[in-house]
């Protein structure tokens, strides 16, 4: 028997950063995101001996531990270790031997919600194997708790919910970790046009989002007016994006993205840098009407809205910056799991 799962990465189209505490606790956050056909994958194979083996294909790393024992953190595969420890603590797993293998379709630290999506994929495959009765909200919240509370990794809440639910969603965030996911019924032709016009570009540089997010949190705690006002404007951006998508006003998307790009840079230092600004300006000069640094910022993926047929000029222009483009499609499905005999 082998159990498998996959969970989709997301494009955060608007409102990024307003899902992070303490801003979401104090003011309420709102984000619009959409999942794409790039995935985090996880599979579990049973072992006869009482061993737990974690294998990360991406990191070319294999770790082995005794089953049924709390695993130390800071091993290089902290997400795997943290999740196993939580399952052990909850009594959902004991001494059964297993091999957990993971792989991601994109580089880690690339701004598409990689670590949180991987956490969802792993939790999904464990819930399939162990018959843990988790609804979508339960699964997303547990993934959030393991990552943010058990492992104390800085970040927001949107990624776990996007990976779990899938599709185009307008998400609202409140105090006490309350989240409401509102699926949007965007017309098929609008989704197709958005997919055609929104190009995804990897800058060939990954980054750790923790420092940027920690500074953002610090700015809110210290009541820094410029940073908080920037987050207010990003929350408004999510409403603007929702209205544009639902009403088919796609000609406004680039301007809405540009609105967010300018305000996001005011949230914290190092959201952008001179190279990312240069890429952004080159894309706009080639015909893009707006764009975004995906995730917390600092590197990783960027995406640009290219109306009419300007995508081809933008693609050609950005070749000079040493990155590369990733093909994708929007996907309506969130995390999925299955099992195979053999």
C-alpha positions, 0 to 999 in steps of 0.5 A: 500500500502507498498513500499519496497527496498533492496540494496546489501552490497559490498566486496571492493576487491582492491583500498580501500581508494582511493575514499576518498577526497582529494586523489581522487580529487588530484590524481584520485582514482580507486577501484574494488568491487563486491556486495554480497547477503547480504542486507540493507532493507527499507519499507514505510507504509502510515499513516493517521495522519501527523506523520513520524515514523522511526523504526530501527529493528537493533538498536531497536529504534523508533522515531516519528516526525511531518510530513513536519517539519525539523527533528533535527539530533543527534537523534540516526537515523541520516541517516533517519533524514538527508534523510528526511530533504533533501527530504523535502528541495527538495520539494519531500515530504511534510506533508504525514504521513509515517512509515519508517522501516529499517533492515540490514543483517549484523551488523553496522560498519562491513566494508561492506559499511553498512551506505551508503548501507542503505542510498541507500536502503532508497532513493530507496524506497522513490523514488519508493513511490514519483515517483522521476525520479532518474537514477543510477548515480543520486541516488548514487550521492544524497545518497553520498551528504546526507551522506557526505555533509548534515550530514558531515559523513567521508567516500568515494564514492564507497559504494553508487555506488556499492549498486546502480549499483550492480555486479563487477565494476571497479570504477574511482573517480575524482575531483568535485565528478565525478565517472565512473562505469565500469561494468566488464564482468567476466566469470561465472566460474571465479566468481564461483571460486572466490566465492568458494575461498573467505571466509567472516569472522566477527571478532565480533567487529564493529568499527567506520570508521570515525577516520581512514578515518579522519586521512587518509584525514589529511595525504593527506592534510599534504602531508605525503609521506608514506600515499600518496604513500600507496594510489598510490599503492592501486590504482595500486592494483585495476588495478592488480585485474581487470586484474587478474579477467578478464583474469582468473588468480585467482591464483594471487588474494591472492597475490594481496590482500596481497599486498593491506593489507600491503600498507593499513596499511601505510595509517593511524594508527589503520587500523589493530591491534594486534588481526587482525594481529594475525587472518590474520597470522593464516589464511595464516598459514592455507593456505590462500594466502592473505586477507583484512580487509573490509572497512576502517579497525579497525575491522568488517569483514575480507575476505581471499582467499583460493585456492584449498581446503584450505578454510576448514583448514582456517575455522577450524583455525579461529574458535579459534578467537571467530568470525564467518563466513557468507555465501554469493553469488556474486549478479549482481543486485544493489538496487531494489524497488517494491510496494505491495497492501494490 
